[in-house]
Amino acid sequence: MRRGDRFIRPSAVVPGETPMQIAIMIEGQDGLTWDRWRRIATAVEELGFAGLYRSDHYTNANPPDKESLELWVSLTWPASHTRRIEFGPLVSPVSFRQPTMTARMAAAVDDLSGGRLTLGLGAGWQEREHINYGWELLSVPERFARFEEGLRIIRHLLHEETPLDFEGVYYRLHEAVLLPRPQRPGGPPILIGGNGPRRTLPLVARYADEWNALFIAPARFAELSARLDELLIAKGREASDVKRSLMTGCILGRDAADLERKLAGRGRTTAELHERGMVVGTGGQIREQLGAWAEVGVQRIMLQWLDLDDLDGLETLAAAVLNGN
């Protein structure tokens, strides 16, 4: 595949003993338009990244408000206009949508794509968008109780053909069934994102096919992954039943001077950003950092790409981490 005059090998693996998929994540509330979304999805596909993921927010936690495409409408474009990459929300909160509707949309988009959607789900967290747009966020304990009810409903509808009667605190269903049945057995895999050992990981062990950590250093990832293994075994599942992934920030400098310019004004040193789990450096430095993630069991890393117009930067990143150039 070619972008401009440069050949990019369509690989999505960090070379070495432990393969790891490299994907891109963008913030959909941070100025995403159809033109930008089409360009980014096309570039991610052509450059050889494994996937493209996006947040599901109305707006940012602080003003100003920016352009934003509705999540599920936007996902129909990569479903129908790309052929290889996996994609999905990181993550779609149950606080915005009734879970039966989320299950219906996810199954339909997955079918449209030929089975490439990952269904990222979350409890919701951002106060401003819930206040501004009339959604109930709830207290943290209530929020997670509602989230678990939503997970139970979505997983049943995707996996089971029998109608569901459900009497919960937040949702009530009578003979609910998902038709047509998902073309992929069980529908799209469910991803749960978060680092919480007390609330999030037990939900991952019970309901998820993929755990997505965010903004944590390799050592902490290894600790939480080991805890997840214990929880899975306690639930009668195998550790290998749940894929391990990470979403984290990425600051790429084309050279040392470019990196210094991008770090200026952030208020944190490179070392401090590394402690937060961020990937920071020139191409070769980032490649080395990704190797550390692969060593602790990260199977897929979603690199947060904040500049939605910097497609040249994406090409530079692909050349460095996919091809070793």
N, C-alpha and C positions, 0 to 999 in steps of 0.2 A: 504494500500500500504506500501511497505517496502523499505527502503534503508539500506543495511547492516542488522543489527539485531534489528533495531529500528522501531517501528510502528509509522507512521505519519498519523494522521487523515486528510482526504482530505477536509479540510475546507478552505475557503478564506474570512472569516468574522471576524472582531474584535468584540468579545463579548460585549454586552451592549445594550442600547436602539437603537443605530443607527448603522446598519450594514455597513461595508465598505470593499470592495474587496481589497486584497493585491496582487500586481503583481510585477514582476521583469523587470527592464529595463537595457540593456547593450549597450555599445558603440561599434558598429559593426566595426568601423575603428581602433580599438585599439588592434589589434592582433587576430581578429576572424578568425578561420579556421573551416573547416568542422568538424573535431574531437571535437573541443571545442563547436561548435554550437549544435552538436548532444547530447553531454553530458549535456549541460546546459538545452536544451529543455526537455530532458528526466527527469532531476532532477526537473525542475519547475513543470512538469506534475505530477510526482510521489509524490512530497512533499506537494502538495495541494494548491499551489499558483493559483490565478485566471487567470493569464495571463503572457505572455512574449513579451516584446517590445524591439525594437532596433533602433538605429539611422541609418540614411542614409547619409553616407559621404564616399568620396574617401579616405580621410586622415584627420589627425588632423590639427588644426589651426597652430601648430608649429611642426617642425621636432623633432625627426626622423619619417619617414613613417613606418607604421607597416602593417602587413597582414590584409586584409579586404575582406569579402565576399560581392559580389553584393547583394543589398537588396532583390530585387524581386525574384532572383534565390534562395536565402537562405530561403525565406518564404515558398517555396514549400515543404521544409522538415517538419516543424511542421504541415503544412496543411495536409500532407499525413501520418505522423508518430506519431502524437498525436491525442487524441480523445476528450479531455475535454477543455484544456486551450484556451482562446482567445489570439490573437497575432496581431502584425502589426508594421508599422513604426512610430517612434516618431522623426521626421516626414519626409515624402518624399517631397523634394522641387520640385516645378514646373520648376525650372531653369535647372534641369537635364534632364527632359523628357517631350516630347510633351503630353498635357493632354489627348488626345484620347488614347495614348498608356498606360498611367497610368490607365485610366478607364478600358481598356481591360484586363490588367494584374490583377488589383484588383478584377474584377468580376470573372476571371478564378480561382485565388487563393482562393477566398471566396467560390466558388462552390466546389473546390477540398476539402476544409476543412469541408464542411457541414454547412457553415455559421458562421465561428468563427473569421473572419478578421475584424479588425477596420482599416479604411483607414485614417491614419494620414497624413495631407497635410500641407505644409509650403511654404513660399515665397523664402527661401534660405537666408543664412546669411554669410557663411564662405568664406572670400576672397581668401585664399590660394588655396583651391581646385578648385575654379572657374578659377583662373589664370592658375594653373598648368595643368588643363585638358580641357581648351578651352571653358568654359561656360561663358555666359554673366550674371553677377550678377545684373547690373544696379544700379542706385541711389535708395535710399529707396522709394521715391514716385513712381518711375517707377516700382520698384520691386513689390510693393503692387498692383499697377494697373494690372500688368501682372498676379499676383496671383489671383485677382478677376476674370479676364477673364478665367483662368484655372478652378477655382471653378465653374463658371457658366457652362462651357462645361462638366466637369466631372459629376456634379449633374444632368444635363439634360440627359446625356447618360445613367446614372444609373437608373434614375427614369422614363424617358419618352420613349415610343416606337416610337414616331414621329421623322422623320429625322430632323437634326439640320442644319440650315443655319446660319452661324455666321461670321460677319465682324467686327473684333476687331482691335486694334492697333498691337497686338502681335500674334494673331491667326486668321486664316480664314478657314472656313469649308463650304462645300457644300454637303447637304444631308447626313450628318454623322449619322450613327446609330450603336448601339452596339448589335451585334448578336454573339452567342445566348444571349437571355435575361438572366439576372442574376436569378439564382434559388430562391434567397431570394428577396422578393419584395423590390425594391429600391436598391438592392445590398448591399454591406457592408456600415455600418454607417460611415459618414465622421467626422473625428476629426480634429479640428484646434487648434494648440498649440501656446501659447504666453500670455503675461501679458499686452499687450498694450491696454489701454482704448480707444485710439483715432483711431487706425487703426484695431487692431486685433479683439476686441470685437464686433464691428459692423459687421465684416465679419462672426463671429461666429453666431450672431443673425440671419443673413440672410441665411447662407448656411450649418451650421454644425449641427450634431446630438450629438456632444460631445465637450466640451471645456476642454483643458488640460493646466492648469497653470504650471509654473515651478519655482522652487527655490524661493518661497515666504512664509512668515510666515502666520500662521492661520488668524490673524487679517486682513492682506492685502488680503488674499484669500476671506474672507467674504465680504470685501468692493467691490472687483471686481465682485464677484458673484452677489451681489445686483445690481450693475450697469448693468450686463448682463440681469438680470430679467427685468429691465426697458427697455432695448433695444429690448428684445424679445416681450414684451407687445406692444411696439410701432410698431413692425412688424406684429402684429396680431397673434403672437404665444404665447403658454403657457410657463411659466418658466420651467415647467417639461418636455418640449420638448427637452431640451438639458441636457445631462448628465454632471456632474461636476467631473473632475479628476485632479490629480496633479502628476507631475514627480519631484522628488527631490533626492538629494544625501543621501546615507546611509553609516554610519560608525558604524559597530557592533564590540563591544569588548566582548570576551568570559567572561572576568572579568575586574576589574578596571585596573589591570596592563596591560592587553592586549590592552585595550582601550587607555591607556596613550601612549603605544608604537606606536599605529596607528596614534595618533594625533601629535606625535612629528614631528617637521619639517614642519607642515602645515602653521605655522605662524598665526594661529587664535585659539582663545580659544573655548571651547565648547559653551559658551554663544554666541560668535560671529557667530559660525556656525548655532546655533539655530535661530539667527536673520535672517540669509539667508534662513531659511526654511528647513535646513537639519535635518535629523533624525540621532541623534548621541547618543550612549550610550551602556550599556549592554542590554541584552534581556528585562529585566523588565522595564528599563528606556525607551527603544524604544517603548514598548507596551503602556506605558503611553502617550508618545508623539503622537502615532497614534490615541489615543482616542481624543486628542485635535483637530486633523484634522477631524475626524468623526463628532464632535460637530458643526463644521462650514460648514458642508454640502459636504465634499469630499466623493464621492461615490466610487471612486477607486483611490488608490495611487500606482504609479509605483516607486519602490525603485531602484535607480541606483546602480548596482552592478559592480564595476570596475575590480575586480580580477576575470578574466574569468576562472581561474583554481581552485578557492576556493569553491568547492562543499560542503566541510564539513561546511564552514561558512554559506552557504545557508541552510543546514540542521539545523544548530543552530538557524538561523533566523526563519525558519519555526516553529521549536519547541517553540520558544518564542512568536511569534506573531499570529500563527494560533492555537496553542494548549495551550498556557499559561504555558509552562514548564520552 
